[in-house]
Amino acid sequence: MLMLRATIAGVSLLALSLAACTTPAPQVAASVSPAAKPMRAAVALEDKYATSSDGVKIHYVASGSGRWW
């Protein structure tokens, strides 16, 4: 019986903790339509591969322009 109460208390505490972590959805003004929101430009993505000296092939995705360092 004591184990059941401890389990219920733990689950309840976990549920309350997770509920406190949620953020409310942003409110949109009634006069602004969702289509009127500015959209970000699409970024070109490029699949690349690097091979180490011992033959391990690593995939990565590159984007953007300019210096990387």
PDB file of N, H, CA, C and O in Angstrom:
ATOM      1  N   MET A   1       0.829  -1.199   0.000  1.00  0.00           N
ATOM      2  CA  MET A   1       0.000   0.000   0.000  1.00  0.00           C
ATOM      3  C   MET A   1       0.868   1.256   0.000  1.00  0.00           C
ATOM      4  O   MET A   1       0.565   2.232  -0.686  1.00  0.00           O
ATOM      5  N   LEU A   2       1.957   1.219   0.781  1.00  0.00           N
ATOM      6  H   LEU A   2       2.204   0.426   1.339  1.00  0.00           H
ATOM      7  CA  LEU A   2       2.856   2.366   0.838  1.00  0.00           C
ATOM      8  C   LEU A   2       3.539   2.584  -0.517  1.00  0.00           C
ATOM      9  O   LEU A   2       3.746   3.721  -0.941  1.00  0.00           O
ATOM     10  N   MET A   3       3.881   1.490  -1.184  1.00  0.00           N
ATOM     11  H   MET A   3       3.712   0.566  -0.840  1.00  0.00           H
ATOM     12  CA  MET A   3       4.525   1.568  -2.495  1.00  0.00           C
ATOM     13  C   MET A   3       3.571   2.182  -3.523  1.00  0.00           C
ATOM     14  O   MET A   3       4.001   2.967  -4.369  1.00  0.00           O
ATOM     15  N   LEU A   4       2.304   1.839  -3.462  1.00  0.00           N
ATOM     16  H   LEU A   4       1.955   1.202  -2.775  1.00  0.00           H
ATOM     17  CA  LEU A   4       1.301   2.388  -4.372  1.00  0.00           C
ATOM     18  C   LEU A   4       1.155   3.889  -4.164  1.00  0.00           C
ATOM     19  O   LEU A   4       1.088   4.643  -5.134  1.00  0.00           O
ATOM     20  N   ARG A   5       1.106   4.323  -2.928  1.00  0.00           N
ATOM     21  H   ARG A   5       1.161   3.710  -2.140  1.00  0.00           H
ATOM     22  CA  ARG A   5       0.980   5.764  -2.638  1.00  0.00           C
ATOM     23  C   ARG A   5       2.207   6.522  -3.126  1.00  0.00           C
ATOM     24  O   ARG A   5       2.084   7.617  -3.675  1.00  0.00           O
ATOM     25  N   ALA A   6       3.385   5.947  -2.929  1.00  0.00           N
ATOM     26  H   ALA A   6       3.485   5.057  -2.483  1.00  0.00           H
ATOM     27  CA  ALA A   6       4.609   6.606  -3.383  1.00  0.00           C
ATOM     28  C   ALA A   6       4.631   6.703  -4.910  1.00  0.00           C
ATOM     29  O   ALA A   6       5.062   7.716  -5.461  1.00  0.00           O
ATOM     30  N   THR A   7       4.175   5.672  -5.583  1.00  0.00           N
ATOM     31  H   THR A   7       3.825   4.849  -5.135  1.00  0.00           H
ATOM     32  CA  THR A   7       4.132   5.675  -7.045  1.00  0.00           C
ATOM     33  C   THR A   7       3.146   6.720  -7.548  1.00  0.00           C
ATOM     34  O   THR A   7       3.451   7.465  -8.480  1.00  0.00           O
ATOM     35  N   ILE A   8       1.978   6.780  -6.943  1.00  0.00           N
ATOM     36  H   ILE A   8       1.730   6.175  -6.185  1.00  0.00           H
ATOM     37  CA  ILE A   8       0.966   7.768  -7.347  1.00  0.00           C
ATOM     38  C   ILE A   8       1.474   9.175  -7.088  1.00  0.00           C
ATOM     39  O   ILE A   8       1.276  10.065  -7.915  1.00  0.00           O
ATOM     40  N   ALA A   9       2.124   9.389  -5.955  1.00  0.00           N
ATOM     41  H   ALA A   9       2.285   8.666  -5.283  1.00  0.00           H
ATOM     42  CA  ALA A   9       2.669  10.710  -5.643  1.00  0.00           C
ATOM     43  C   ALA A   9       3.758  11.087  -6.648  1.00  0.00           C
ATOM     44  O   ALA A   9       3.821  12.237  -7.082  1.00  0.00           O
ATOM     45  N   GLY A  10       4.609  10.142  -7.019  1.00  0.00           N
ATOM     46  H   GLY A  10       4.558   9.208  -6.667  1.00  0.00           H
ATOM     47  CA  GLY A  10       5.673  10.420  -7.984  1.00  0.00           C
ATOM     48  C   GLY A  10       5.136  10.744  -9.360  1.00  0.00           C
ATOM     49  O   GLY A  10       5.611  11.672 -10.015  1.00  0.00           O
ATOM     50  N   VAL A  11       4.156   9.991  -9.799  1.00  0.00           N
ATOM     51  H   VAL A  11       3.770   9.237  -9.267  1.00  0.00           H
ATOM     52  CA  VAL A  11       3.552  10.241 -11.105  1.00  0.00           C
ATOM     53  C   VAL A  11       2.839  11.589 -11.114  1.00  0.00           C
ATOM     54  O   VAL A  11       2.909  12.319 -12.103  1.00  0.00           O
ATOM     55  N   SER A  12       2.164  11.921 -10.038  1.00  0.00           N
ATOM     56  H   SER A  12       2.107  11.328  -9.235  1.00  0.00           H
ATOM     57  CA  SER A  12       1.471  13.211  -9.941  1.00  0.00           C
ATOM     58  C   SER A  12       2.465  14.365  -9.977  1.00  0.00           C
ATOM     59  O   SER A  12       2.226  15.369 -10.647  1.00  0.00           O
ATOM     60  N   LEU A  13       3.575  14.229  -9.262  1.00  0.00           N
ATOM     61  H   LEU A  13       3.769  13.413  -8.718  1.00  0.00           H
ATOM     62  CA  LEU A  13       4.601  15.261  -9.254  1.00  0.00           C
ATOM     63  C   LEU A  13       5.220  15.427 -10.634  1.00  0.00           C
ATOM     64  O   LEU A  13       5.474  16.548 -11.075  1.00  0.00           O
ATOM     65  N   LEU A  14       5.460  14.320 -11.310  1.00  0.00           N
ATOM     66  H   LEU A  14       5.253  13.410 -10.952  1.00  0.00           H
ATOM     67  CA  LEU A  14       6.002  14.368 -12.662  1.00  0.00           C
ATOM     68  C   LEU A  14       5.026  15.069 -13.610  1.00  0.00           C
ATOM     69  O   LEU A  14       5.443  15.901 -14.416  1.00  0.00           O
ATOM     70  N   ALA A  15       3.753  14.748 -13.526  1.00  0.00           N
ATOM     71  H   ALA A  15       3.414  14.072 -12.872  1.00  0.00           H
ATOM     72  CA  ALA A  15       2.743  15.365 -14.392  1.00  0.00           C
ATOM     73  C   ALA A  15       2.658  16.863 -14.148  1.00  0.00           C
ATOM     74  O   ALA A  15       2.548  17.637 -15.100  1.00  0.00           O
ATOM     75  N   LEU A  16       2.707  17.282 -12.904  1.00  0.00           N
ATOM     76  H   LEU A  16       2.796  16.654 -12.131  1.00  0.00           H
ATOM     77  CA  LEU A  16       2.662  18.716 -12.591  1.00  0.00           C
ATOM     78  C   LEU A  16       3.912  19.428 -13.092  1.00  0.00           C
ATOM     79  O   LEU A  16       3.837  20.554 -13.584  1.00  0.00           O
ATOM     80  N   SER A  17       5.051  18.774 -12.967  1.00  0.00           N
ATOM     81  H   SER A  17       5.112  17.860 -12.567  1.00  0.00           H
ATOM     82  CA  SER A  17       6.292  19.372 -13.450  1.00  0.00           C
ATOM     83  C   SER A  17       6.260  19.556 -14.962  1.00  0.00           C
ATOM     84  O   SER A  17       6.664  20.602 -15.471  1.00  0.00           O
ATOM     85  N   LEU A  18       5.785  18.554 -15.674  1.00  0.00           N
ATOM     86  H   LEU A  18       5.456  17.705 -15.260  1.00  0.00           H
ATOM     87  CA  LEU A  18       5.707  18.657 -17.133  1.00  0.00           C
ATOM     88  C   LEU A  18       4.682  19.697 -17.569  1.00  0.00           C
ATOM     89  O   LEU A  18       4.886  20.391 -18.566  1.00  0.00           O
ATOM     90  N   ALA A  19       3.592  19.809 -16.835  1.00  0.00           N
ATOM     91  H   ALA A  19       3.426  19.246 -16.026  1.00  0.00           H
ATOM     92  CA  ALA A  19       2.569  20.801 -17.179  1.00  0.00           C
ATOM     93  C   ALA A  19       3.104  22.215 -16.993  1.00  0.00           C
ATOM     94  O   ALA A  19       2.710  23.124 -17.724  1.00  0.00           O
ATOM     95  N   ALA A  20       3.986  22.410 -16.039  1.00  0.00           N
ATOM     96  H   ALA A  20       4.306  21.671 -15.446  1.00  0.00           H
ATOM     97  CA  ALA A  20       4.558  23.732 -15.798  1.00  0.00           C
ATOM     98  C   ALA A  20       5.547  24.121 -16.882  1.00  0.00           C
ATOM     99  O   ALA A  20       5.834  25.306 -17.050  1.00  0.00           O
ATOM    100  N   CYS A  21       6.069  23.167 -17.613  1.00  0.00           N
ATOM    101  H   CYS A  21       5.836  22.204 -17.476  1.00  0.00           H
ATOM    102  CA  CYS A  21       7.066  23.436 -18.652  1.00  0.00           C
ATOM    103  C   CYS A  21       6.454  23.855 -19.976  1.00  0.00           C
ATOM    104  O   CYS A  21       7.172  24.356 -20.842  1.00  0.00           O
ATOM    105  N   THR A  22       5.179  23.673 -20.161  1.00  0.00           N
ATOM    106  H   THR A  22       4.597  23.267 -19.457  1.00  0.00           H
ATOM    107  CA  THR A  22       4.560  24.007 -21.436  1.00  0.00           C
ATOM    108  C   THR A  22       4.449  25.519 -21.588  1.00  0.00           C
ATOM    109  O   THR A  22       4.315  26.242 -20.601  1.00  0.00           O
ATOM    110  N   THR A  23       4.506  25.985 -22.816  1.00  0.00           N
ATOM    111  H   THR A  23       4.615  25.397 -23.618  1.00  0.00           H
ATOM    112  CA  THR A  23       4.352  27.403 -23.093  1.00  0.00           C
ATOM    113  C   THR A  23       3.043  27.607 -23.841  1.00  0.00           C
ATOM    114  O   THR A  23       2.654  26.770 -24.656  1.00  0.00           O
ATOM    115  N   PRO A  24       2.369  28.705 -23.571  1.00  0.00           N
ATOM    116  CA  PRO A  24       1.111  28.948 -24.269  1.00  0.00           C
ATOM    117  C   PRO A  24       1.368  29.273 -25.742  1.00  0.00           C
ATOM    118  O   PRO A  24       2.424  29.798 -26.095  1.00  0.00           O
ATOM    119  N   ALA A  25       0.409  28.960 -26.581  1.00  0.00           N
ATOM    120  H   ALA A  25      -0.449  28.533 -26.294  1.00  0.00           H
ATOM    121  CA  ALA A  25       0.512  29.258 -28.005  1.00  0.00           C
ATOM    122  C   ALA A  25       0.474  30.768 -28.202  1.00  0.00           C
ATOM    123  O   ALA A  25      -0.256  31.461 -27.494  1.00  0.00           O
ATOM    124  N   PRO A  26       1.248  31.288 -29.151  1.00  0.00           N
ATOM    125  CA  PRO A  26       1.228  32.736 -29.382  1.00  0.00           C
ATOM    126  C   PRO A  26      -0.140  33.179 -29.884  1.00  0.00           C
ATOM    127  O   PRO A  26      -0.779  32.491 -30.680  1.00  0.00           O
ATOM    128  N   GLN A  27      -0.566  34.314 -29.414  1.00  0.00           N
ATOM    129  H   GLN A  27      -0.046  34.873 -28.768  1.00  0.00           H
ATOM    130  CA  GLN A  27      -1.853  34.857 -29.805  1.00  0.00           C
ATOM    131  C   GLN A  27      -1.691  35.705 -31.062  1.00  0.00           C
ATOM    132  O   GLN A  27      -0.800  36.552 -31.135  1.00  0.00           O
ATOM    133  N   VAL A  28      -2.541  35.480 -32.036  1.00  0.00           N
ATOM    134  H   VAL A  28      -3.265  34.793 -31.977  1.00  0.00           H
ATOM    135  CA  VAL A  28      -2.529  36.237 -33.276  1.00  0.00           C
ATOM    136  C   VAL A  28      -3.689  37.218 -33.229  1.00  0.00           C
ATOM    137  O   VAL A  28      -4.816  36.856 -32.892  1.00  0.00           O
ATOM    138  N   ALA A  29      -3.397  38.455 -33.570  1.00  0.00           N
ATOM    139  H   ALA A  29      -2.482  38.749 -33.844  1.00  0.00           H
ATOM    140  CA  ALA A  29      -4.449  39.471 -33.568  1.00  0.00           C
ATOM    141  C   ALA A  29      -5.537  39.089 -34.569  1.00  0.00           C
ATOM    142  O   ALA A  29      -5.245  38.533 -35.628  1.00  0.00           O
ATOM    143  N   ALA A  30      -6.783  39.387 -34.234  1.00  0.00           N
ATOM    144  H   ALA A  30      -7.020  39.839 -33.374  1.00  0.00           H
ATOM    145  CA  ALA A  30      -7.909  39.002 -35.080  1.00  0.00           C
ATOM    146  C   ALA A  30      -7.874  39.729 -36.422  1.00  0.00           C
ATOM    147  O   ALA A  30      -8.385  39.208 -37.413  1.00  0.00           O
ATOM    148  N   SER A  31      -7.271  40.939 -36.474  1.00  0.00           N
ATOM    149  H   SER A  31      -6.855  41.363 -35.669  1.00  0.00           H
ATOM    150  CA  SER A  31      -7.263  41.707 -37.717  1.00  0.00           C
ATOM    151  C   SER A  31      -6.161  41.256 -38.673  1.00  0.00           C
ATOM    152  O   SER A  31      -6.174  41.646 -39.840  1.00  0.00           O
ATOM    153  N   VAL A  32      -5.214  40.450 -38.212  1.00  0.00           N
ATOM    154  H   VAL A  32      -5.203  40.134 -37.264  1.00  0.00           H
ATOM    155  CA  VAL A  32      -4.114  39.998 -39.061  1.00  0.00           C
ATOM    156  C   VAL A  32      -4.366  38.555 -39.467  1.00  0.00           C
ATOM    157  O   VAL A  32      -4.514  37.676 -38.618  1.00  0.00           O
ATOM    158  N   SER A  33      -4.412  38.323 -40.758  1.00  0.00           N
ATOM    159  H   SER A  33      -4.291  39.037 -41.448  1.00  0.00           H
ATOM    160  CA  SER A  33      -4.617  36.959 -41.218  1.00  0.00           C
ATOM    161  C   SER A  33      -3.296  36.208 -41.156  1.00  0.00           C
ATOM    162  O   SER A  33      -2.238  36.820 -41.301  1.00  0.00           O
ATOM    163  N   PRO A  34      -3.332  34.897 -40.944  1.00  0.00           N
ATOM    164  CA  PRO A  34      -2.082  34.128 -40.904  1.00  0.00           C
ATOM    165  C   PRO A  34      -1.286  34.225 -42.201  1.00  0.00           C
ATOM    166  O   PRO A  34      -0.063  34.091 -42.180  1.00  0.00           O
ATOM    167  N   ALA A  35      -1.955  34.456 -43.325  1.00  0.00           N
ATOM    168  H   ALA A  35      -2.949  34.565 -43.342  1.00  0.00           H
ATOM    169  CA  ALA A  35      -1.265  34.558 -44.607  1.00  0.00           C
ATOM    170  C   ALA A  35      -0.467  35.856 -44.712  1.00  0.00           C
ATOM    171  O   ALA A  35       0.435  35.954 -45.545  1.00  0.00           O
ATOM    172  N   ALA A  36      -0.781  36.855 -43.883  1.00  0.00           N
ATOM    173  H   ALA A  36      -1.514  36.776 -43.207  1.00  0.00           H
ATOM    174  CA  ALA A  36      -0.108  38.141 -43.950  1.00  0.00           C
ATOM    175  C   ALA A  36       1.222  38.134 -43.204  1.00  0.00           C
ATOM    176  O   ALA A  36       1.962  39.116 -43.271  1.00  0.00           O
ATOM    177  N   LYS A  37       1.544  37.057 -42.497  1.00  0.00           N
ATOM    178  H   LYS A  37       0.943  36.260 -42.442  1.00  0.00           H
ATOM    179  CA  LYS A  37       2.809  37.006 -41.768  1.00  0.00           C
ATOM    180  C   LYS A  37       3.964  36.949 -42.758  1.00  0.00           C
ATOM    181  O   LYS A  37       3.872  36.270 -43.781  1.00  0.00           O
ATOM    182  N   PRO A  38       5.050  37.656 -42.462  1.00  0.00           N
ATOM    183  CA  PRO A  38       6.197  37.591 -43.373  1.00  0.00           C
ATOM    184  C   PRO A  38       6.815  36.206 -43.345  1.00  0.00           C
ATOM    185  O   PRO A  38       6.917  35.584 -42.288  1.00  0.00           O
ATOM    186  N   MET A  39       7.226  35.726 -44.511  1.00  0.00           N
ATOM    187  H   MET A  39       7.143  36.232 -45.369  1.00  0.00           H
ATOM    188  CA  MET A  39       7.820  34.401 -44.603  1.00  0.00           C
ATOM    189  C   MET A  39       9.321  34.552 -44.799  1.00  0.00           C
ATOM    190  O   MET A  39       9.785  35.482 -45.460  1.00  0.00           O
ATOM    191  N   ARG A  40      10.070  33.631 -44.218  1.00  0.00           N
ATOM    192  H   ARG A  40       9.694  32.876 -43.681  1.00  0.00           H
ATOM    193  CA  ARG A  40      11.510  33.634 -44.393  1.00  0.00           C
ATOM    194  C   ARG A  40      11.847  33.000 -45.739  1.00  0.00           C
ATOM    195  O   ARG A  40      11.182  32.069 -46.192  1.00  0.00           O
ATOM    196  N   ALA A  41      12.882  33.522 -46.356  1.00  0.00           N
ATOM    197  H   ALA A  41      13.423  34.279 -45.988  1.00  0.00           H
ATOM    198  CA  ALA A  41      13.315  32.977 -47.644  1.00  0.00           C
ATOM    199  C   ALA A  41      13.885  31.582 -47.440  1.00  0.00           C
ATOM    200  O   ALA A  41      14.511  31.294 -46.420  1.00  0.00           O
ATOM    201  N   ALA A  42      13.662  30.734 -48.413  1.00  0.00           N
ATOM    202  H   ALA A  42      13.153  30.968 -49.241  1.00  0.00           H
ATOM    203  CA  ALA A  42      14.201  29.378 -48.341  1.00  0.00           C
ATOM    204  C   ALA A  42      15.715  29.425 -48.471  1.00  0.00           C
ATOM    205  O   ALA A  42      16.258  30.205 -49.253  1.00  0.00           O
ATOM    206  N   VAL A  43      16.379  28.596 -47.706  1.00  0.00           N
ATOM    207  H   VAL A  43      15.937  27.963 -47.070  1.00  0.00           H
ATOM    208  CA  VAL A  43      17.835  28.529 -47.727  1.00  0.00           C
ATOM    209  C   VAL A  43      18.245  27.310 -48.532  1.00  0.00           C
ATOM    210  O   VAL A  43      17.708  26.219 -48.340  1.00  0.00           O
ATOM    211  N   ALA A  44      19.195  27.498 -49.429  1.00  0.00           N
ATOM    212  H   ALA A  44      19.631  28.384 -49.585  1.00  0.00           H
ATOM    213  CA  ALA A  44      19.683  26.381 -50.229  1.00  0.00           C
ATOM    214  C   ALA A  44      20.514  25.450 -49.348  1.00  0.00           C
ATOM    215  O   ALA A  44      21.419  25.902 -48.645  1.00  0.00           O
ATOM    216  N   LEU A  45      20.214  24.173 -49.384  1.00  0.00           N
ATOM    217  H   LEU A  45      19.480  23.807 -49.954  1.00  0.00           H
ATOM    218  CA  LEU A  45      20.950  23.172 -48.617  1.00  0.00           C
ATOM    219  C   LEU A  45      21.721  22.294 -49.582  1.00  0.00           C
ATOM    220  O   LEU A  45      21.243  21.974 -50.670  1.00  0.00           O
ATOM    221  N   GLU A  46      22.926  21.905 -49.169  1.00  0.00           N
ATOM    222  H   GLU A  46      23.314  22.165 -48.285  1.00  0.00           H
ATOM    223  CA  GLU A  46      23.766  21.079 -50.019  1.00  0.00           C
ATOM    224  C   GLU A  46      24.275  19.884 -49.222  1.00  0.00           C
ATOM    225  O   GLU A  46      24.910  20.052 -48.181  1.00  0.00           O
ATOM    226  N   ASP A  47      23.995  18.679 -49.713  1.00  0.00           N
ATOM    227  H   ASP A  47      23.479  18.543 -50.558  1.00  0.00           H
ATOM    228  CA  ASP A  47      24.496  17.465 -49.066  1.00  0.00           C
ATOM    229  C   ASP A  47      25.968  17.293 -49.408  1.00  0.00           C
ATOM    230  O   ASP A  47      26.367  17.376 -50.570  1.00  0.00           O
ATOM    231  N   LYS A  48      26.769  17.051 -48.370  1.00  0.00           N
ATOM    232  H   LYS A  48      26.445  16.984 -47.426  1.00  0.00           H
ATOM    233  CA  LYS A  48      28.203  16.838 -48.577  1.00  0.00           C
ATOM    234  C   LYS A  48      28.647  15.643 -47.763  1.00  0.00           C
ATOM    235  O   LYS A  48      27.967  15.218 -46.828  1.00  0.00           O
ATOM    236  N   TYR A  49      29.799  15.106 -48.132  1.00  0.00           N
ATOM    237  H   TYR A  49      30.351  15.451 -48.892  1.00  0.00           H
ATOM    238  CA  TYR A  49      30.366  13.955 -47.436  1.00  0.00           C
ATOM    239  C   TYR A  49      31.847  14.211 -47.168  1.00  0.00           C
ATOM    240  O   TYR A  49      32.555  14.802 -47.984  1.00  0.00           O
ATOM    241  N   ALA A  50      32.286  13.758 -46.020  1.00  0.00           N
ATOM    242  H   ALA A  50      31.712  13.278 -45.357  1.00  0.00           H
ATOM    243  CA  ALA A  50      33.709  13.811 -45.683  1.00  0.00           C
ATOM    244  C   ALA A  50      34.136  12.394 -45.337  1.00  0.00           C
ATOM    245  O   ALA A  50      33.411  11.661 -44.664  1.00  0.00           O
ATOM    246  N   THR A  51      35.329  12.012 -45.808  1.00  0.00           N
ATOM    247  H   THR A  51      35.918  12.607 -46.355  1.00  0.00           H
ATOM    248  CA  THR A  51      35.843  10.675 -45.531  1.00  0.00           C
ATOM    249  C   THR A  51      37.111  10.810 -44.704  1.00  0.00           C
ATOM    250  O   THR A  51      38.043  11.513 -45.093  1.00  0.00           O
ATOM    251  N   SER A  52      37.143  10.131 -43.558  1.00  0.00           N
ATOM    252  H   SER A  52      36.386   9.559 -43.242  1.00  0.00           H
ATOM    253  CA  SER A  52      38.319  10.197 -42.693  1.00  0.00           C
ATOM    254  C   SER A  52      39.421   9.298 -43.244  1.00  0.00           C
ATOM    255  O   SER A  52      39.207   8.531 -44.182  1.00  0.00           O
ATOM    256  N   SER A  53      40.606   9.409 -42.642  1.00  0.00           N
ATOM    257  H   SER A  53      40.780  10.033 -41.880  1.00  0.00           H
ATOM    258  CA  SER A  53      41.753   8.630 -43.121  1.00  0.00           C
ATOM    259  C   SER A  53      41.559   7.127 -42.949  1.00  0.00           C
ATOM    260  O   SER A  53      42.171   6.338 -43.669  1.00  0.00           O
ATOM    261  N   ASP A  54      40.701   6.719 -41.990  1.00  0.00           N
ATOM    262  H   ASP A  54      40.204   7.360 -41.406  1.00  0.00           H
ATOM    263  CA  ASP A  54      40.462   5.282 -41.803  1.00  0.00           C
ATOM    264  C   ASP A  54      39.241   4.788 -42.577  1.00  0.00           C
ATOM    265  O   ASP A  54      38.808   3.652 -42.379  1.00  0.00           O
ATOM    266  N   GLY A  55      38.679   5.624 -43.457  1.00  0.00           N
ATOM    267  H   GLY A  55      39.031   6.546 -43.618  1.00  0.00           H
ATOM    268  CA  GLY A  55      37.615   5.190 -44.350  1.00  0.00           C
ATOM    269  C   GLY A  55      36.197   5.439 -43.871  1.00  0.00           C
ATOM    270  O   GLY A  55      35.254   5.001 -44.530  1.00  0.00           O
ATOM    271  N   VAL A  56      36.009   6.122 -42.754  1.00  0.00           N
ATOM    272  H   VAL A  56      36.775   6.477 -42.219  1.00  0.00           H
ATOM    273  CA  VAL A  56      34.659   6.415 -42.262  1.00  0.00           C
ATOM    274  C   VAL A  56      34.084   7.581 -43.056  1.00  0.00           C
ATOM    275  O   VAL A  56      34.693   8.648 -43.136  1.00  0.00           O
ATOM    276  N   LYS A  57      32.909   7.370 -43.641  1.00  0.00           N
ATOM    277  H   LYS A  57      32.414   6.503 -43.576  1.00  0.00           H
ATOM    278  CA  LYS A  57      32.247   8.391 -44.452  1.00  0.00           C
ATOM    279  C   LYS A  57      31.212   9.104 -43.587  1.00  0.00           C
ATOM    280  O   LYS A  57      30.345   8.464 -42.992  1.00  0.00           O
ATOM    281  N   ILE A  58      31.307  10.438 -43.521  1.00  0.00           N
ATOM    282  H   ILE A  58      32.011  10.958 -44.004  1.00  0.00           H
ATOM    283  CA  ILE A  58      30.401  11.245 -42.696  1.00  0.00           C
ATOM    284  C   ILE A  58      29.588  12.154 -43.613  1.00  0.00           C
ATOM    285  O   ILE A  58      30.141  12.852 -44.463  1.00  0.00           O
ATOM    286  N   HIS A  59      28.272  12.137 -43.431  1.00  0.00           N
ATOM    287  H   HIS A  59      27.822  11.570 -42.740  1.00  0.00           H
ATOM    288  CA  HIS A  59      27.371  12.990 -44.197  1.00  0.00           C
ATOM    289  C   HIS A  59      27.094  14.253 -43.396  1.00  0.00           C
ATOM    290  O   HIS A  59      26.882  14.188 -42.185  1.00  0.00           O
ATOM    291  N   TYR A  60      27.095  15.421 -44.077  1.00  0.00           N
ATOM    292  H   TYR A  60      27.268  15.473 -45.060  1.00  0.00           H
ATOM    293  CA  TYR A  60      26.690  16.661 -43.431  1.00  0.00           C
ATOM    294  C   TYR A  60      25.974  17.532 -44.452  1.00  0.00           C
ATOM    295  O   TYR A  60      26.093  17.321 -45.659  1.00  0.00           O
ATOM    296  N   VAL A  61      25.232  18.507 -43.956  1.00  0.00           N
ATOM    297  H   VAL A  61      25.135  18.678 -42.976  1.00  0.00           H
ATOM    298  CA  VAL A  61      24.472  19.416 -44.809  1.00  0.00           C
ATOM    299  C   VAL A  61      25.042  20.810 -44.630  1.00  0.00           C
ATOM    300  O   VAL A  61      25.171  21.293 -43.505  1.00  0.00           O
ATOM    301  N   ALA A  62      25.382  21.456 -45.732  1.00  0.00           N
ATOM    302  H   ALA A  62      25.277  21.064 -46.646  1.00  0.00           H
ATOM    303  CA  ALA A  62      25.943  22.788 -45.699  1.00  0.00           C
ATOM    304  C   ALA A  62      24.928  23.797 -46.239  1.00  0.00           C
ATOM    305  O   ALA A  62      24.160  23.488 -47.150  1.00  0.00           O
ATOM    306  N   SER A  63      24.931  24.999 -45.672  1.00  0.00           N
ATOM    307  H   SER A  63      25.554  25.250 -44.931  1.00  0.00           H
ATOM    308  CA  SER A  63      24.055  26.064 -46.151  1.00  0.00           C
ATOM    309  C   SER A  63      24.708  27.404 -45.863  1.00  0.00           C
ATOM    310  O   SER A  63      25.652  27.490 -45.078  1.00  0.00           O
ATOM    311  N   GLY A  64      24.218  28.412 -46.482  1.00  0.00           N
ATOM    312  H   GLY A  64      23.451  28.342 -47.120  1.00  0.00           H
ATOM    313  CA  GLY A  64      24.714  29.753 -46.232  1.00  0.00           C
ATOM    314  C   GLY A  64      25.814  30.148 -47.189  1.00  0.00           C
ATOM    315  O   GLY A  64      26.111  29.441 -48.151  1.00  0.00           O
ATOM    316  N   SER A  65      26.419  31.300 -46.906  1.00  0.00           N
ATOM    317  H   SER A  65      26.177  31.875 -46.124  1.00  0.00           H
ATOM    318  CA  SER A  65      27.486  31.796 -47.757  1.00  0.00           C
ATOM    319  C   SER A  65      28.479  32.544 -46.878  1.00  0.00           C
ATOM    320  O   SER A  65      28.195  32.863 -45.724  1.00  0.00           O
ATOM    321  N   GLY A  66      29.632  32.813 -47.441  1.00  0.00           N
ATOM    322  H   GLY A  66      29.862  32.553 -48.379  1.00  0.00           H
ATOM    323  CA  GLY A  66      30.642  33.553 -46.714  1.00  0.00           C
ATOM    324  C   GLY A  66      31.613  32.662 -45.992  1.00  0.00           C
ATOM    325  O   GLY A  66      31.613  31.443 -46.163  1.00  0.00           O
ATOM    326  N   ARG A  67      32.445  33.286 -45.181  1.00  0.00           N
ATOM    327  H   ARG A  67      32.445  34.276 -45.042  1.00  0.00           H
ATOM    328  CA  ARG A  67      33.465  32.549 -44.442  1.00  0.00           C
ATOM    329  C   ARG A  67      32.827  31.714 -43.341  1.00  0.00           C
ATOM    330  O   ARG A  67      31.847  32.137 -42.729  1.00  0.00           O
ATOM    331  N   TRP A  68      33.367  30.554 -43.091  1.00  0.00           N
ATOM    332  H   TRP A  68      34.164  30.211 -43.589  1.00  0.00           H
ATOM    333  CA  TRP A  68      32.819  29.663 -42.065  1.00  0.00           C
ATOM    334  C   TRP A  68      33.591  29.757 -40.766  1.00  0.00           C
ATOM    335  O   TRP A  68      33.167  29.145 -39.785  1.00  0.00           O
ATOM    336  N   TRP A  69      34.678  30.470 -40.693  1.00  0.00           N
ATOM    337  H   TRP A  69      35.022  30.967 -41.490  1.00  0.00           H
ATOM    338  CA  TRP A  69      35.439  30.553 -39.449  1.00  0.00           C
ATOM    339  C   TRP A  69      35.333  31.865 -38.798  1.00  0.00           C
ATOM    340  O   TRP A  69      35.924  32.078 -37.740  1.00  0.00           O
TER     341      TRP A  69
END
